[in-house]
Amino acid sequence: MKTFKKLLTIILAGLISLPVWGQQSDLQYYRYPDQRGVNVFEVNKLDTIEFDQLKVRLGGAFAIQFQSLSHSNKSTFLDDGEGNNRNELLEIGQNFNLPTANLDIDVQLAKGVRMHLSTYLSSRKHNNVWVKDGYFQIDQLDFIKDGFAQGLMDMVTIKAGHMEINYGDAHFRRSDNGRTIHNPFVGNYILDAFTTEIAGEFYLQKNGFISMLGVSNGKLNQGVTSPGSTTAAFYGKIGFDQQLREDLRIRLTGSVYYQDKASRIYLYSGDRAGSRYYTVMQSVTDQGDNFTSGRWNPNYGDKITAVMVNPFVKWNGWELFGTFEKSTGADYKGSDENRSWNQFAADLIYRFGPNENVYAGARYNTASGKLSNSDINKVTINRTQVGFGWFMTRNILTKIEYVNQTYNDFAADSKYQNGRFNGIMVEATISF
């Protein structure tokens, strides 16, 4: 921690010494990390910010929750070998969770060229500091020659680096460690499609129509060991996003992610920051911090095909966001027999007040699939969330949520048999 403090002091001193540094600099082709970024997906090409010089923007986010949840199950006794019941759930009560925080550095390097670096200062998985991602984004090629390929670059965006891949639209609305201001609820989806990989993405946007093609190395943890164990992952998106009237916006996209071979599938396990429902459905004999409690990983073997469709409609203060997702993969490495998981989610939000600074909403989320190919029946996980939020300023959001999640059709020897958790979550977040 002392080493980090020294490093952070040096970085801040260096940034402050730059005459072009500005805490609230407006950057080109940029999603704001505050209320202005709500319901922003891919940044469009209609940018109005003029480039005059190099700019550095230092930002961050902080989130803390008060948790009042209870959980239960009706599983049979399962001996851990020492006379303890492996299915007995850990006793949990009311208290605050450990706060989480992000540090963001964004730099306008040249006209239409921007860099982003995001660092987790603390997270549920790791209390220490570590880099989430870093990438650069190109929207203009004037660094080659003024006006170079202007007609093409009015439609094209190129991103490259170790970054959050753009599979589906749900990741634009999820909580990302300390940054929770764009999520109207406290928790993310049951199947949380999010990962950071070394990747490159090529975008084409014109008159509201969007297409994207991406390729990554398929790895969350980078390294040169185990060559040949992982092949490239390919993914893409196509859709449209149009403001049809002043009071009506419609967006519809479809995405696909495909990987033929991997030492581990990260699409549903790539979030190392952790889930928002702490310690739920954790047994007394569970080892580790169980940082994914409350969500589910299908645990595919070494290949995956996933498809997600997302409709979004905003009419006056009302907004509807939906997710239809199907993923397919094998039980274990080398298996040719596949199984599938399906997920459906729908958010209905009503925003009102000055600048829509108050909202109320509900979400229904269900996921179902086989735990293994040998299983006869599928299991199903259902979640209902009802929430309220208030933007005290465009940088400060408080929200309260009631959540109820049930586990259905799990075997009697599973701790999830007739499992349930429910209760109240209160979250406060600051993002700038």
C-alpha positions as CSV (number, residue, x, y, z in Angstrom):
1,M,0.0,0.0,0.0
2,K,2.9,2.4,0.8
3,T,4.4,1.7,-2.6
4,F,1.1,2.4,-4.3
5,K,0.7,5.7,-2.5
6,K,4.1,6.8,-3.6
7,L,3.4,5.8,-7.2
8,L,0.0,7.6,-7.1
9,T,1.6,10.7,-5.7
10,I,4.2,10.7,-8.5
11,I,1.5,10.2,-11.2
12,L,-0.7,13.0,-9.8
13,A,2.3,15.3,-9.5
14,G,3.2,14.6,-13.1
15,L,-0.3,15.2,-14.4
16,I,-0.7,18.4,-12.4
17,S,2.6,19.7,-13.9
18,L,1.2,19.5,-17.4
19,P,-0.1,22.8,-18.6
20,V,-2.7,21.1,-20.7
21,W,-4.1,19.1,-17.8
22,G,-7.7,19.7,-16.9
23,Q,-9.8,17.8,-14.4
24,Q,-13.1,18.4,-16.4
25,S,-11.6,18.3,-19.9
26,D,-14.1,17.5,-22.6
27,L,-12.8,14.7,-24.8
28,Q,-13.7,13.6,-28.2
29,Y,-15.8,10.5,-28.9
30,Y,-16.2,9.8,-25.2
31,R,-18.8,8.4,-22.9
32,Y,-19.2,10.5,-19.8
33,P,-18.8,8.6,-16.5
34,D,-21.7,10.4,-14.8
35,Q,-25.4,10.8,-15.5
36,R,-24.7,12.0,-19.0
37,G,-23.5,8.5,-19.8
38,V,-26.8,6.8,-18.9
39,N,-28.3,5.0,-21.9
40,V,-25.1,5.6,-24.0
41,F,-23.9,2.5,-25.8
42,E,-21.2,2.8,-28.5
43,V,-20.1,6.4,-28.8
44,N,-21.5,7.7,-32.1
45,K,-19.6,9.6,-34.8
46,L,-21.5,12.9,-34.3
47,D,-18.9,14.4,-32.1
48,T,-18.9,18.2,-31.6
49,I,-15.8,18.6,-29.4
50,E,-13.0,20.5,-31.2
51,F,-9.4,19.3,-30.7
52,D,-7.0,22.0,-29.8
53,Q,-4.3,20.3,-27.7
54,L,-3.4,17.2,-25.7
55,K,-5.8,16.8,-22.8
56,V,-5.7,14.5,-19.7
57,R,-8.8,13.8,-17.7
58,L,-8.4,12.1,-14.3
59,G,-11.6,10.4,-13.1
60,G,-12.8,7.9,-10.7
61,A,-15.7,6.1,-9.1
62,F,-16.7,4.9,-5.6
63,A,-19.5,2.6,-4.4
64,I,-20.7,1.2,-1.1
65,Q,-23.7,-0.9,-0.2
66,F,-25.7,-1.6,2.9
67,Q,-26.8,-5.2,2.6
68,S,-29.8,-6.7,4.4
69,L,-30.3,-10.1,2.7
70,S,-31.3,-13.5,4.0
71,H,-30.8,-16.9,2.3
72,S,-32.1,-20.4,2.8
73,N,-32.2,-23.9,1.3
74,K,-33.7,-27.4,1.9
75,S,-30.8,-29.6,0.8
76,T,-30.1,-33.0,2.3
77,F,-27.3,-33.5,4.7
78,L,-24.0,-34.0,2.9
79,D,-21.0,-34.9,5.0
80,D,-17.7,-33.1,4.2
81,G,-15.8,-36.1,5.7
82,E,-15.4,-34.5,9.1
83,G,-19.1,-34.7,10.2
84,N,-20.0,-31.2,8.9
85,N,-22.9,-30.5,6.6
86,R,-21.5,-29.2,3.3
87,N,-25.0,-27.8,2.4
88,E,-25.5,-25.8,5.5
89,L,-25.5,-22.1,4.6
90,L,-23.4,-19.5,6.3
91,E,-25.2,-17.2,8.7
92,I,-25.4,-13.7,7.2
93,G,-26.9,-10.5,8.6
94,Q,-27.1,-6.7,8.1
95,N,-24.1,-4.5,7.5
96,F,-22.1,-2.5,5.0
97,N,-20.0,-4.2,2.4
98,L,-16.4,-3.3,1.7
99,P,-16.3,-0.2,-0.6
100,T,-15.0,-0.5,-4.1
101,A,-13.3,2.2,-6.2
102,N,-12.0,2.8,-9.7
103,L,-9.3,5.2,-11.0
104,D,-9.6,6.3,-14.7
105,I,-7.2,8.2,-16.8
106,D,-8.3,9.4,-20.3
107,V,-6.0,11.2,-22.6
108,Q,-6.9,13.0,-25.9
109,L,-3.6,12.3,-27.7
110,A,-4.5,13.9,-31.1
111,K,-7.5,14.8,-33.1
112,G,-9.8,11.8,-33.0
113,V,-7.3,9.7,-31.0
114,R,-7.9,8.8,-27.4
115,M,-6.5,6.5,-24.8
116,H,-8.2,5.0,-21.7
117,L,-6.7,3.4,-18.7
118,S,-8.9,2.0,-15.8
119,T,-7.5,0.7,-12.5
120,Y,-9.4,-1.0,-9.7
121,L,-8.2,0.5,-6.4
122,S,-10.1,-2.1,-4.4
123,S,-12.6,-4.8,-5.4
124,R,-14.4,-7.7,-3.9
125,K,-12.0,-10.2,-5.5
126,H,-8.8,-8.3,-4.7
127,N,-8.4,-5.7,-2.1
128,N,-5.2,-4.5,-3.6
129,V,-4.7,-2.3,-6.7
130,W,-4.7,-3.8,-10.2
131,V,-5.3,-2.7,-13.8
132,K,-8.6,-3.5,-15.3
133,D,-7.9,-2.5,-18.9
134,G,-6.2,0.0,-21.2
135,Y,-6.8,0.7,-24.9
136,F,-6.6,3.4,-27.5
137,Q,-9.4,4.5,-29.9
138,I,-9.1,6.1,-33.3
139,D,-11.9,8.1,-34.9
140,Q,-9.9,10.3,-37.2
141,L,-6.6,9.8,-39.1
142,D,-5.5,13.5,-39.2
143,F,-2.2,12.4,-37.4
144,I,-1.2,11.0,-40.8
145,K,-2.3,14.0,-42.8
146,D,-5.0,16.6,-42.3
147,G,-8.3,15.2,-43.6
148,F,-6.8,11.9,-44.4
149,A,-9.6,9.4,-45.4
150,Q,-12.1,11.8,-43.9
151,G,-15.1,10.4,-45.6
152,L,-14.2,6.9,-44.4
153,M,-13.4,7.9,-40.9
154,D,-16.7,9.8,-40.5
155,M,-18.1,6.2,-40.3
156,V,-15.3,4.1,-38.8
157,T,-13.9,3.7,-35.3
158,I,-10.9,1.4,-34.4
159,K,-10.2,0.2,-30.9
160,A,-7.3,-1.9,-29.7
161,G,-5.8,-3.0,-26.4
162,H,-6.6,-5.0,-23.3
163,M,-10.2,-4.0,-22.9
164,E,-13.8,-4.8,-22.1
165,I,-15.0,-6.6,-25.3
166,N,-18.2,-5.3,-26.9
167,Y,-20.4,-8.4,-26.8
168,G,-24.0,-7.5,-26.4
169,D,-25.5,-4.3,-24.9
170,A,-26.0,-5.4,-21.3
171,H,-22.4,-4.7,-20.4
172,F,-23.0,-0.9,-21.0
173,R,-25.6,-0.9,-18.2
174,R,-23.8,-3.2,-15.7
175,S,-22.0,-2.2,-12.5
176,D,-18.3,-2.3,-13.0
177,N,-16.6,-2.4,-9.5
178,G,-16.8,1.1,-8.2
179,R,-18.6,2.5,-11.3
180,T,-22.3,1.7,-10.8
181,I,-23.9,5.0,-11.9
182,H,-25.1,3.6,-15.2
183,N,-26.9,0.6,-13.7
184,P,-30.4,1.5,-12.5
185,F,-30.3,-1.5,-10.1
186,V,-27.7,-2.8,-7.7
187,G,-27.0,-6.3,-9.1
188,N,-26.0,-7.4,-12.6
189,Y,-27.5,-10.3,-14.6
190,I,-27.5,-13.9,-13.4
191,L,-25.3,-14.8,-16.4
192,D,-23.0,-11.8,-16.4
193,A,-21.4,-11.7,-19.9
194,F,-18.3,-9.6,-19.3
195,T,-14.6,-10.1,-19.8
196,T,-11.4,-8.1,-20.6
197,E,-9.1,-9.6,-23.3
198,I,-6.4,-8.4,-25.7
199,A,-8.6,-7.4,-28.6
200,G,-9.2,-5.3,-31.6
201,E,-12.5,-3.9,-32.8
202,F,-13.6,-2.3,-36.1
203,Y,-16.8,-0.2,-36.1
204,L,-18.9,1.1,-39.0
205,Q,-21.7,3.6,-38.1
206,K,-23.9,5.4,-40.5
207,N,-27.3,7.1,-40.1
208,G,-28.0,5.1,-36.9
209,F,-26.9,1.8,-38.3
210,I,-24.1,0.0,-36.3
211,S,-21.8,-2.9,-37.2
212,M,-18.8,-4.1,-35.4
213,L,-16.3,-6.9,-35.9
214,G,-13.9,-7.9,-33.1
215,V,-11.2,-10.5,-32.5
216,S,-9.4,-11.3,-29.2
217,N,-6.8,-13.7,-28.0
218,G,-9.4,-15.3,-25.8
219,K,-7.4,-14.9,-22.6
220,L,-8.1,-12.9,-19.4
221,N,-4.7,-13.6,-17.8
222,Q,-2.0,-12.9,-20.3
223,G,1.2,-14.9,-20.7
224,V,3.3,-16.9,-23.1
225,T,3.0,-20.2,-21.4
226,S,0.8,-23.1,-22.6
227,P,1.2,-22.2,-26.3
228,G,-1.6,-23.7,-28.5
229,S,-4.0,-24.2,-25.6
230,T,-6.2,-21.2,-26.7
231,T,-7.3,-20.0,-30.1
232,A,-8.6,-16.6,-31.0
233,A,-12.1,-15.6,-30.2
234,F,-14.3,-13.8,-32.8
235,Y,-17.3,-11.7,-32.0
236,G,-19.5,-9.1,-33.7
237,K,-22.5,-6.9,-33.5
238,I,-25.1,-5.5,-35.9
239,G,-28.1,-3.2,-35.3
240,F,-29.5,0.3,-35.4
241,D,-30.0,3.1,-32.9
242,Q,-32.2,6.0,-34.0
243,Q,-34.0,9.0,-32.4
244,L,-37.2,8.7,-34.5
245,R,-38.9,11.6,-32.7
246,E,-37.9,14.0,-30.0
247,D,-39.7,11.8,-27.5
248,L,-38.9,8.4,-29.0
249,R,-35.7,6.4,-29.4
250,I,-35.4,2.8,-30.6
251,R,-32.4,0.6,-30.6
252,L,-32.0,-3.1,-31.6
253,T,-28.8,-5.0,-31.8
254,G,-27.7,-8.6,-32.2
255,S,-24.3,-9.9,-31.0
256,V,-22.3,-13.2,-31.3
257,Y,-19.2,-14.5,-29.6
258,Y,-17.4,-17.7,-30.8
259,Q,-14.3,-19.5,-29.5
260,D,-13.3,-22.9,-30.7
261,K,-10.6,-23.8,-28.2
262,A,-9.5,-22.3,-24.9
263,S,-7.8,-23.4,-21.7
264,R,-10.7,-21.7,-19.9
265,I,-13.9,-19.9,-21.1
266,Y,-14.0,-16.4,-19.6
267,L,-17.2,-14.9,-21.1
268,Y,-19.2,-15.6,-17.9
269,S,-16.3,-15.6,-15.5
270,G,-14.2,-12.6,-16.6
271,D,-15.4,-10.2,-14.0
272,R,-12.8,-10.3,-11.2
273,A,-14.3,-7.4,-9.4
274,G,-17.1,-9.5,-7.9
275,S,-20.8,-9.6,-7.6
276,R,-23.0,-7.3,-5.5
277,Y,-24.8,-9.8,-3.4
278,Y,-22.1,-10.7,-0.8
279,T,-21.9,-14.3,0.6
280,V,-25.4,-15.3,-0.5
281,M,-25.9,-19.1,-0.9
282,Q,-22.4,-19.7,0.6
283,S,-22.1,-22.8,2.7
284,V,-20.2,-23.0,6.0
285,T,-17.6,-25.2,4.4
286,D,-17.0,-23.1,1.2
287,Q,-13.4,-22.2,0.7
288,G,-12.3,-18.8,-0.6
289,D,-14.2,-15.6,-0.8
290,N,-16.9,-16.8,-3.2
291,F,-16.8,-13.4,-5.0
292,T,-19.3,-14.5,-7.6
293,S,-22.1,-15.3,-5.2
294,G,-25.6,-14.6,-6.6
295,R,-24.7,-15.1,-10.3
296,W,-24.0,-18.2,-12.3
297,N,-21.3,-19.5,-14.7
298,P,-22.3,-22.3,-17.1
299,N,-18.7,-23.6,-16.8
300,Y,-18.3,-24.7,-20.4
301,G,-15.2,-26.7,-21.3
302,D,-13.0,-25.4,-24.1
303,K,-15.4,-23.9,-26.6
304,I,-18.4,-21.6,-26.7
305,T,-20.9,-20.0,-29.1
306,A,-23.0,-17.3,-27.6
307,V,-25.7,-15.0,-29.1
308,M,-27.4,-12.0,-27.5
309,V,-30.2,-9.8,-28.8
310,N,-31.0,-6.5,-27.0
311,P,-34.0,-4.2,-27.8
312,F,-34.1,-0.8,-26.2
313,V,-37.0,1.7,-26.4
314,K,-37.1,5.1,-24.7
315,W,-40.4,7.0,-24.9
316,N,-40.6,10.2,-22.9
317,G,-39.6,9.1,-19.3
318,W,-40.2,5.4,-20.0
319,E,-37.5,3.0,-21.1
320,L,-37.5,-0.7,-21.8
321,F,-34.3,-2.7,-22.1
322,G,-34.4,-6.4,-22.9
323,T,-31.9,-9.3,-23.2
324,F,-32.4,-12.6,-25.0
325,E,-29.3,-14.8,-24.8
326,K,-28.4,-18.3,-25.7
327,S,-25.0,-19.9,-25.2
328,T,-23.7,-23.3,-26.1
329,G,-20.6,-25.2,-25.1
330,A,-19.2,-28.6,-24.1
331,D,-19.0,-30.1,-20.6
332,Y,-15.3,-30.6,-20.6
333,K,-12.2,-30.1,-22.8
334,G,-12.3,-32.2,-26.0
335,S,-15.9,-33.1,-25.7
336,D,-18.1,-32.9,-28.9
337,E,-21.4,-33.1,-27.0
338,N,-22.8,-29.6,-26.3
339,R,-25.3,-28.2,-23.8
340,S,-27.0,-24.8,-23.7
341,W,-28.0,-22.1,-21.3
342,N,-30.8,-19.5,-22.1
343,Q,-31.2,-16.2,-20.4
344,F,-34.0,-13.6,-20.6
345,A,-34.1,-10.2,-18.8
346,A,-36.3,-7.2,-19.1
347,D,-35.8,-3.8,-17.4
348,L,-38.8,-1.3,-17.2
349,I,-37.7,2.1,-15.9
350,Y,-39.6,5.4,-15.5
351,R,-37.4,8.5,-15.1
352,F,-38.9,11.8,-14.0
353,G,-38.1,15.1,-12.3
354,P,-35.6,17.8,-13.4
355,N,-33.3,16.2,-16.0
356,E,-34.9,12.8,-15.1
357,N,-32.9,12.7,-11.9
358,V,-35.4,10.4,-10.2
359,Y,-36.4,6.9,-11.4
360,A,-38.3,3.8,-10.4
361,G,-38.1,0.5,-12.1
362,A,-38.3,-3.3,-12.1
363,R,-36.3,-6.1,-13.6
364,Y,-37.1,-9.7,-14.3
365,N,-34.2,-12.1,-15.0
366,T,-34.3,-15.8,-15.6
367,A,-31.6,-18.3,-16.7
368,S,-31.9,-22.0,-17.3
369,G,-29.8,-24.9,-18.6
370,K,-28.2,-28.2,-17.8
371,L,-25.4,-28.5,-15.3
372,S,-23.9,-31.3,-17.4
373,N,-24.9,-33.3,-20.5
374,S,-25.7,-36.3,-18.3
375,D,-28.5,-34.5,-16.5
376,I,-32.0,-35.3,-17.5
377,N,-33.6,-32.0,-16.4
378,K,-32.5,-28.4,-16.6
379,V,-32.2,-26.1,-13.6
380,T,-33.7,-22.6,-13.5
381,I,-32.7,-19.5,-11.6
382,N,-35.2,-16.7,-11.4
383,R,-34.6,-13.1,-10.1
384,T,-36.9,-10.2,-9.5
385,Q,-35.6,-6.7,-8.7
386,V,-37.5,-3.6,-7.8
387,G,-35.5,-0.4,-7.4
388,F,-35.7,3.4,-6.9
389,G,-32.9,5.9,-7.6
390,W,-32.1,9.6,-7.1
391,F,-29.3,11.5,-8.9
392,M,-28.5,14.1,-6.2
393,T,-26.2,15.6,-8.7
394,R,-25.1,14.2,-12.1
395,N,-22.1,12.7,-10.3
396,I,-23.9,11.3,-7.2
397,L,-26.5,8.5,-7.2
398,T,-28.3,6.8,-4.4
399,K,-30.5,3.7,-5.0
400,I,-32.4,1.1,-3.1
401,E,-33.4,-2.3,-4.4
402,Y,-35.5,-5.2,-3.2
403,V,-34.2,-8.5,-4.7
404,N,-35.6,-12.0,-4.7
405,Q,-33.8,-14.9,-6.3
406,T,-34.8,-18.6,-6.4
407,Y,-33.0,-21.7,-7.5
408,N,-35.3,-24.4,-9.0
409,D,-34.9,-28.1,-9.9
410,F,-31.5,-28.5,-8.4
411,A,-30.7,-32.0,-7.0
412,A,-31.3,-32.8,-3.3
413,D,-27.6,-33.1,-2.7
414,S,-26.9,-29.6,-4.0
415,K,-26.8,-26.6,-1.6
416,Y,-29.0,-24.8,-4.2
417,Q,-31.9,-27.3,-3.8
418,N,-34.9,-25.1,-3.0
419,G,-32.5,-22.2,-2.5
420,R,-33.5,-18.6,-2.2
421,F,-32.1,-15.2,-1.1
422,N,-34.0,-12.0,-0.8
423,G,-34.0,-8.7,1.0
424,I,-33.0,-5.0,0.6
425,M,-29.8,-3.5,-0.9
426,V,-29.0,0.2,-0.6
427,E,-26.1,1.6,-2.7
428,A,-24.4,5.0,-2.9
429,T,-22.1,5.8,-5.7
430,I,-20.0,8.8,-6.9
431,S,-18.6,8.9,-10.4
432,F,-16.7,11.7,-12.2
